[in-house]
Amino acid sequence: MIKCENSCPLGKFNGCCYCCPEKETCQEMCSEVPEKCGCSIYEEGQELELFKNQQMTVLQNIADLCTAKKQLEAQEKELKDKLKQAMEQYGIKKFESDILNITYVPEGTQTKVDTTKLKKLHPDVAAECSKTSKTSSYIKVTVKGGDE
């Protein structure tokens, strides 16, 4: 049940006016929708279901965009692979036009620090060379189903 920070003006109901069995005939009923009034108190465990019901359209739109993004990224990769092959075939290192600039980056090697190994072998050095920085909050979205 949805509770309310404000008590029933008639003292008859212990909850939100929106849930009151007498709401249709009550002259003192609050006209606010519980999700928007700011006084609603939801029972534990109810928040997730309410969130899901209220945000279903947003959730579906995000899922659709993520799916479309994956498809576009796959198409982009395929086209870039074709360009890379053509650039290798013709020995082109750089291409510039009004719409794109493309640079061929040849295969190479790079060196990185294996932080897991460093922490295991030299925990003091790893701690001394580590730094902590603040990160912003964000949400991570994973699309289920589809072509995964």
C-alpha positions as CSV (number, residue, x, y, z in Angstrom):
1,M,0.0,0.0,0.0
2,I,1.1,3.6,-0.6
3,K,1.3,5.6,2.6
4,C,1.3,9.4,2.8
5,E,3.3,11.8,4.8
6,N,0.1,13.7,5.4
7,S,-2.7,12.0,7.4
8,C,-6.2,11.6,6.1
9,P,-8.1,14.9,6.6
10,L,-11.1,12.9,7.9
11,G,-9.1,10.5,10.0
12,K,-10.7,7.5,8.3
13,F,-7.9,6.0,6.2
14,N,-4.3,5.2,7.0
15,G,-2.8,5.6,3.6
16,C,-2.7,7.7,0.4
17,C,-6.0,9.2,-0.7
18,Y,-5.3,7.7,-4.1
19,C,-5.7,4.2,-2.5
20,C,-8.7,5.1,-0.2
21,P,-11.8,3.0,-0.9
22,E,-13.9,6.2,-0.3
23,K,-11.9,8.4,-2.7
24,E,-14.8,8.8,-5.2
25,T,-17.1,10.4,-2.6
26,C,-14.6,12.1,-0.4
27,Q,-14.7,15.9,-0.5
28,E,-11.3,16.3,1.2
29,M,-9.4,13.9,-1.1
30,C,-6.0,15.0,-2.3
31,S,-6.1,15.4,-6.1
32,E,-2.3,14.6,-6.6
33,V,-1.1,11.5,-8.3
34,P,1.1,9.6,-5.8
35,E,4.1,9.4,-8.1
36,K,4.2,13.2,-8.5
37,C,3.0,14.6,-5.2
38,G,6.2,14.2,-3.3
39,C,4.4,13.0,-0.1
40,S,4.0,9.4,-1.0
41,I,5.8,6.7,1.1
42,Y,6.0,3.3,-0.6
43,E,6.2,0.1,1.3
44,E,9.6,-1.7,1.1
45,G,9.9,-3.8,-2.1
46,Q,7.2,-1.8,-3.9
47,E,9.6,0.8,-5.3
48,L,11.1,-1.4,-7.9
49,E,7.7,-2.4,-9.4
50,L,6.6,1.3,-9.4
51,F,9.8,2.3,-11.1
52,K,9.4,-0.4,-13.7
53,N,5.8,0.6,-14.4
54,Q,6.5,4.3,-14.6
55,Q,9.7,4.0,-16.7
56,M,8.7,1.2,-19.1
57,T,8.7,3.4,-22.1
58,V,12.1,4.9,-21.3
59,L,13.5,1.4,-20.6
60,Q,12.2,0.1,-24.0
61,N,13.6,3.2,-25.8
62,I,17.0,2.6,-24.3
63,A,16.9,-1.1,-25.2
64,D,15.9,-0.2,-28.8
65,L,18.7,2.4,-29.0
66,C,21.3,0.0,-27.6
67,T,20.3,-2.6,-30.2
68,A,20.4,-0.1,-33.0
69,K,23.8,1.1,-31.8
70,K,25.2,-2.4,-31.8
71,Q,24.0,-2.9,-35.4
72,L,25.5,0.4,-36.5
73,E,28.8,-0.4,-34.8
74,A,28.9,-3.8,-36.6
75,Q,28.2,-2.0,-39.9
76,E,30.9,0.6,-39.2
77,K,33.4,-2.1,-38.4
78,E,32.7,-4.0,-41.6
79,L,33.1,-0.8,-43.7
80,K,36.3,0.2,-41.9
81,D,37.7,-3.3,-42.5
82,K,37.0,-2.9,-46.2
83,L,38.7,0.5,-46.3
84,K,41.7,-0.9,-44.4
85,Q,42.1,-3.7,-46.9
86,A,41.9,-1.3,-49.8
87,M,44.4,1.1,-48.2
88,E,46.8,-1.8,-47.6
89,Q,46.3,-3.0,-51.2
90,Y,47.1,0.4,-52.7
91,G,49.7,1.5,-50.1
92,I,47.6,4.5,-48.9
93,K,48.7,5.8,-45.5
94,K,46.4,8.9,-45.3
95,F,43.3,10.0,-47.1
96,E,41.6,13.4,-46.7
97,S,38.4,14.6,-48.2
98,D,35.6,17.1,-47.4
99,I,33.7,14.4,-45.5
100,L,36.4,12.2,-43.9
101,N,40.0,12.0,-42.9
102,I,41.3,8.5,-42.7
103,T,44.8,7.5,-41.4
104,Y,46.1,3.9,-41.8
105,V,47.7,2.8,-38.5
106,P,49.9,-0.3,-39.1
107,E,50.1,-3.3,-36.8
108,G,52.5,-2.8,-33.9
109,T,53.1,-3.6,-30.3
110,Q,52.6,-1.8,-27.0
111,T,53.7,-2.3,-23.5
112,K,51.3,-2.0,-20.5
113,V,51.8,-2.6,-16.8
114,D,50.2,-5.8,-15.6
115,T,48.6,-4.2,-12.4
116,T,47.4,-7.6,-11.1
117,K,50.9,-9.0,-11.2
118,L,52.4,-5.8,-9.8
119,K,50.0,-5.8,-6.8
120,K,50.9,-9.5,-6.2
121,L,54.7,-9.2,-6.5
122,H,55.2,-5.7,-5.1
123,P,52.1,-4.5,-3.2
124,D,53.9,-1.6,-1.6
125,V,55.1,-0.2,-5.0
126,A,51.6,-0.7,-6.5
127,A,50.1,1.1,-3.5
128,E,52.7,3.9,-3.7
129,C,52.1,4.4,-7.5
130,S,48.3,4.2,-7.3
131,K,46.1,7.2,-7.2
132,T,42.4,7.6,-6.4
133,S,40.2,9.9,-8.4
134,K,36.5,10.8,-8.1
135,T,34.1,9.4,-10.7
136,S,30.7,10.6,-11.6
137,S,27.6,8.5,-11.1
138,Y,26.2,6.8,-14.2
139,I,24.1,3.8,-15.2
140,K,25.2,0.8,-17.1
141,V,22.8,-0.7,-19.6
142,T,23.0,-4.3,-20.9
143,V,20.4,-5.3,-23.6
144,K,19.1,-8.9,-23.2
145,G,18.0,-11.1,-26.1
146,G,18.2,-10.1,-29.7
147,D,21.3,-11.1,-31.7
148,E,23.6,-11.6,-28.7
